[in-house]
Amino acid sequence: MRGLVTTAVALFLLIAMSAAGQAQQASDSGQGIAQAAADEQAPRTYVPSLFGQQPIAVDMWHPAVSSNEPAPAVGVVDTSSQDSGAVEPWAPYVRNPAQHYLLYGVNLSGTYERDGAFEGTPAYSVGLPQMDPYLGFLGHTRTGYYVLQYAPSIVPYDSETGRSVTFHNFTFDAAGAFTRRLSWSFDTHAGYGGEVGRLTGNLNSQTVVSGVSESGANYASIQPLTGNSLNASTSYGMAYQLSPRQSVQASVSDTYYSFTYQPVGSAPGLHDDALGLGLSYNRILSPTITMHAYGNGARVFSGTAQGSVPTCNTFGGGLGITYQPTRTLTADFGAGPSAGCGAQAANYHANLAAAMRNHIKTYVGASRQMNTSYRLNSLWEDNVVAGAGKQFGHADLGFDAGYFHGQPLGLTGPSNGYFVSPRINYSLRLSRISGIGFSYRRFHGSAGAGGTPDLSFAMVTLSFSPAPLPLEK
């Protein structure tokens, strides 16, 4: 009874806050329309959202604008391929004169989980209640922006393991400029908790290309369900504009991953840490084509609770081409040699993303890269991801899929896995804050990946996604 009362109070507060946000949005709409034409000239950058399939879009500071003028309005989501009936959170695209926003929402789900037989453990099925609250802050600085997000995935009770499971997701992204030529960016993404919470969270929070949120191959790797993982990645980058057509970029990064079995000490844990450095030179060949020359390297530390593995150094480089005829279509390809830490002879990356005017969004990508952020000691990997979405009136139909094949450093055998996730969402039009979604997720991995080979979830989700709440007029 206490849980029901708490849930009812939380929903009441959520609806009250959404009403306030919509009232503020309506009062500012006239100013937003007047400013829309000017804002179209500002560069737009996208930040992955921890809530829903849509990314967060921010209109960046433009060097041609005097730094004494106020920053342009903060954009919340790009709906160039949607109409006012869009089912995604924060639609339609908001152009408010406010510089800071509160983002909030919650998903309430009923989840059916089925685990395949594994190492003598019989297959079983279980029903799980789940809650995914979301809180974020978004705003402009004088020359850039910041986005802070927190979205835990909470399973109050798992009858199979006899414990509650929570996976905490946290991100902070920021960017700005020191001068008209020198800019900077910073991002940190972290997650900690149980595997069930990770796999039932938002799959589209990895990266954004041309306004299209993409999933990542990390979801194709299943870790043991009786443990907690910690993954944290941080990077800081600087870019210098040599001329209108040339720029150079440099970045430093740290990626850490660890896994601890529960109860603690029942099995040895694992950890990986990679300190990285990246450099690139970019030259605009035409209004739609940019050439890149890039190089990167990392020092990798790996080990278990029983001892560490000798550190190794890995590096790679190559040439790449980016083709972007419009803001909503991007094709990117690059390749070159690589070595160290079990690397193959070459690295590569290729990605195509498009948000079309007929309400279709699609992406496909492949890469060979080093990644320690979500594996049990798997370093160089071949990854493939793909997805698509189509809006039909108030309904949205889509799917995501991914595959990886990992080459480890020696503690475990080669690992591979895949996932598929079809979904359908429908807007209930309840004060424009509610929707219902149905999704199915199937994960399959090898024993070398460390977790259960087969795992599937069927989810029914009620989503409350109010309009962002401006924090000032």
N, C-alpha and C positions, 0 to 999 in steps of 0.2 A: 504494500500500500504506500509506504514511504517513497519507493522508487517511482510509482505512478504520479504522486503528488509533485515530486521534484521535476519529472518530465513535463507535466502540465504547466508548472510555473515557468520553466525554461522556454517552452513554446510560446507562452503568453508574452514574455519579455521580448522574444525574437520578433513576434508579429508587431508589437508596439514600436520597437526600434525601426522596423521596416517601414511602417507608416510614416514615422518622422523623416526617414531618409527620402521617401517618395514625395513628401510635402516639400522638402527642401529642393529636391530635384525639379519639381514643377515650378517653384518660384524662381529658379535660376535659369529656366529653359530659354527665356528670351535672350538673356545675355550670352548663353552658350551658342545660340544660332548666330548671333552677330559676330561672335569670335571664330566661328567655324572656318570661314574662308582664310583667315590669317593662319590658323593652326594647320591648314592643309600644307603650308609651306615648310612646316617643321619636320625634321626627320623623325621617324617613328621606330621605336625599339620595342621588342616583346620580351616579357618575362614569363617563364612557366608558372602556371597557377597550381596550387595544391588542392583546388576545389573545382571540380567540373572539367570539361574538355576544352573550354575556351582559355586562351592565354590572357594575360594582362598586357594591355598596350599603353605605352607612355609616349607622348609627344615630347621629343628631346629639345633642349636648348639649341638654337641655331646660331652659329658664329656670326652670321650677317646681322643679327639683331643686337642692338646695343645692350651691354650687360647692365645698364642702369634701368632698363625697362623691366616690368614684372614678367616673370616666367609665364609661358602660355598655360592654358588649362591642362589639367591632368586627364589623359584619356584612360578609360578603364578597360574597355574591350572593343576589339575591332570587329564590326559586323558588316564589312563591305559585301559579304556574300550572304547576308541574312536580311530579313525584314523584321517588323515590329513583333511578329509572332514567334520569334526565335525562342527556343526552349532552353538555351544555354543561360547560365547565370549572368547577370548584369547586362542584359540586352534591353533596348538597343544601346548602341554606343553612346556613352555619356560624355558631353563636353561641358563641364561646369567651371565656373570661375574659381572654385575652391582650389587651394594648393595642397591640401592634405585630406585623405579619406580614411574612414574606418571600413574595412571589408569584413563581412561576417556571414555565417550560414551554418547549416547543420544537415547531415544526412542520417536518416534512421533506416536501418536495413534489417531484414530477416534473411539469414544466410543458411543454405544447405551445403554442408561440406562432406565430400566423400574422399577418403584416402585409400590408395591401393595397397595391396599386401607388400611387405618389405622386410627382408631378413628375418623371416619367421613370424612376423607380426601380421595377423589377418587383416583383411580390408574392413573398414568400418565406415559408418555414416553418422552424422550428428547435425543437429540444428543449432544455430548460433544467433543470438540477438547481437546487434552491432550499432554503435553510434560514432559518427565522425563529425565532431564540431570543427569549425574553422574560424580563425581570427587573423586579420592582417591589417597592416597600415601601409598606405601608399602616398607618396607626395613628391613635390618638386623641391629641389634646392636651387640656388641661384644659377647654376650651370648644368644641372643634371636631375637625378631622381634617386629615390630609395624605395624599396619594397621589402617589407618584413612580413613573414607568414609563419603561422604555426597551425598544424592540422594533425592531431592525434587520431589514430584509428583504434577504437576501444571495443573489445569483446568482453563484456562483464563476467561471463563464466563459460568456460569450455569444459563440458562434461567428460571429454575423453582424457584430457590432461589434468583435470581437477583444479584449474587455476584460471584467473583472469589474464587476458592478453592485451597489451597495449603497445602499439608502435607509434613513437613520437616522430613527426616530421617537422623540420624547421629549416627555413631558408632566409637568407638576407642577400639582396642584390642591390648594388648601388653603382652609379656612374656619374662622371662630371668632367670638368675641364679646368686645367690650370691656366692655360692661355688659349688663344684661338688655334694654335697648332698642336698643343700638347694636351691630351685627354687621358683619363684613367677609368678603370673599372674594377670592381671588387665583388666577389660572390662567395658565399659559403652555404653549403647544403649538408644537412646532417640528419641521420635517422637512427633510432635506437628502440629495440623492443623485440617482440615475438614475431615469428614468421607468418602466422595467420593474419595478424594485423597488417603486415607489409603487403602481402599478396592480395588482400581485399581492399586496399587503399586505392588512391587515384593512379591509374596507369599512365596518364598523359601529362606527367609532371617532369619530364626529363629535359626536353629542349623544344625550342620554337623556331621554325623556319618559315618565312613569308606568312606569318600569322597562323600557321598550322602547328598545333601541339602534337609532338611525336612521342611515342612510347620508347622504352629502351630495352636492350637485350638483357639487362639485369634481371628482369622478371622471368626470364627463361631459366634461371638458376634457383633451385629449391634448396633451402638450408633445412637442417633438422628442426622439427616442430617443438622439440623439448629444449629450447635454448634461446638466447638473446643475441642479436647481432648489433654491432655499432659500426656505422659507416659515416665518415665525415670527409668532405672535400672542400678545399679552400683555394682560391686563386686570386692573384692580383696582377693586373695588366696595365701597360701604358702604351699609348700610340702617339706617334709624332708625324705630322703632315709635312713631308719634305717639299711638296709642290702640290698644285691642284690635282695632279694625276698620280703622285707617288706618296707612299707612307710606309713606315716601319712600325712593328709591334714587338713588344717583349713581355713575357709573363713568367711568374714563379708560382708554383702550386705545391700543395701537400695533400695526399690522399691516404686516408687511414681506414683500415677495416679490421675488425676483430669479431670472434664468435666465442661465446661462453655457454657451455652446456648447463642445463638446470636439472637437478640441483647442482650447485657449483662443486666441482671436483669429481663429478660422476664420469667425466671423460676429459681428456686434455683439450684445451681451447686452442685457437689459432689466431694469428694476427699478421697483417701485412701493412707496410708503410712505404710510400713512394714520394720522394722529394724530386720535383720536376722543374725544368726550365725550357721555355719555348721562345723562338725567334721567327719572325716572318717579314718578308718584303712584299709589298703589294703595289701593282701598277695597273692603272685603268687604261685598257687598250681602246675601248670605245664606250659609248654611253651604256651598253648592256653587258660588256665583258671585262672582267678583271683577272689578271694573272697573279699568282702567288708563288713565292719561293719560301719554303719553311724548313725549320729544323727543330728538333726537340731531343731532350735527354732526361734520364731519371736515375736516381740511385734507390734501389729497392732493398728493404729490410723485411725478412720473413722469418717466421718461427712458430713454435708451439710452446705449451706450458712445460714441455720436457726439454726444451732447448731451442736455440736459434739456428737458422740455416745461414751459411755465409752470404754476405751482401753481394749484390751484383749491380752492374751498370748497363743500361740499355740506351740506345740512341737511334735516331732515324731522321730522315729528311726527304725532300722531294719538291716537285712542282705541281701546281694546281691551277684550275680554271673555274671561275664562277660566272655563270650566265644568268642574268636577271633582267628580262625584258620589261617586267612590270613589278610593282611592289608585292604582288601576290603569287609570283611564279619565280622559283629559284632552282637552278641546277648547279651542282657543285661536284667537282672531281679532282682528286689528287693522288699521286703515287710516288714512291721512291724507295731507296734501300733502307734497311734496318738491321740491327744486330744487338746481341747481348740479352741475357736473362731468358734464354730459350726462344728468342725471336726467330721468325721466318726471315728469308732473305729480303723480303720486300714488305712495305706497309702500303696501304691504300685506303681511300675513303671515297664514297660516292653517295650523293643524296639528291632526290628530286622531290619538291614539295610545291603544291599548288592549291590555292583557294579560288575556285571558279565562281563566276557570277550566277550559275544555275544551281547554287546552294550545294555544291559538291566540294569537299576538301579531301585531299589524298596525299600520301607520302610513301616513299620507298627509299631505303638506304642500306648500304653494306660497307663494312670496314674491317680492317685488320689493325688492331691497336693493342697497347698494353693497358690493362685495367685490373686493379686490385680491390676496388671498392665494394664488391659484393660477392666475392668468391671464396671458396676454401682453397686458397693458395693457387689460383689459376691466374696466369699473368698474360702472355700474349694470346689473343683470341681473334677468331673470325666471327663477326656479328652480322645479322640480317634483320631488319625491321620493316614493317609495312603496315599501312592502315588506310582507311577511307571512311568518310561520313557523308550522308545525304539528308537534307531536311525536306520533309513532306508536310507542309502546313505547320501544325503545332507538334509534329512528331519528328524525331531525329533518329536515324538508323545508322549504325556504324560498326566497325570492327578494328581490332589491333592484333598484330601477331609479331613474334620475334623468335630468333634462333641464335644460339651461340655454340662454338666449339672451342674449348680452351686447351692451351698447352701449359701445364703446370711446371713448377720448379723442381718437383721431386718428392713432395710429401704425399701426394695422392696421384691416382692415375688420371689419364685424360678425361675431361668432363665435357658434356654437351647436354643441351636441352632445348625445349621450345615451349611457347605458350600461344594460345589463341583466345580471343575474347570478343565475341559478338555482343552487341548491346542495342537497346532501343529505349529512348526517353520520350516522355509525353508531357506537355505543359498542361496543368490543370487550370491555369488562369485564375487561381485563387489569389486575388490582389497582386497578381503577377509575381508571386514569390514561391509558388509551389509547383512541383512536378513529380512524376512517378517514373521510375526506371526499372527495366528488367535486363539483367546481364548474366552471362555464363562465362566462366573462366576455367580453362583446362591447362594444367602445367605438367610437363613430362621431362624428366631429367635422368641422366645416367647415375650409377652408383658413385662414380668419381666426383659428381657434383656435391655429394655429401648429404643430401636429403632424401625424402620419400620420392621414388621414381614417378608416381602418378598421384595427382592431386587436382580436384575440381571443386568449383564453387558455383552455385546457382543463387542469385541475389535478387531480391525485390527491395527497391530503395525509394523512400519518400524524401524528397529534397526540398529544403527551404533555402532559397537564395535571394535575399532581399537586395534592393539597389544599394550601392555604396552610400555611406552616410558622410556627407561633408562635415569636416570638423570646424570650419569657419565659413562665414559668408563671403 
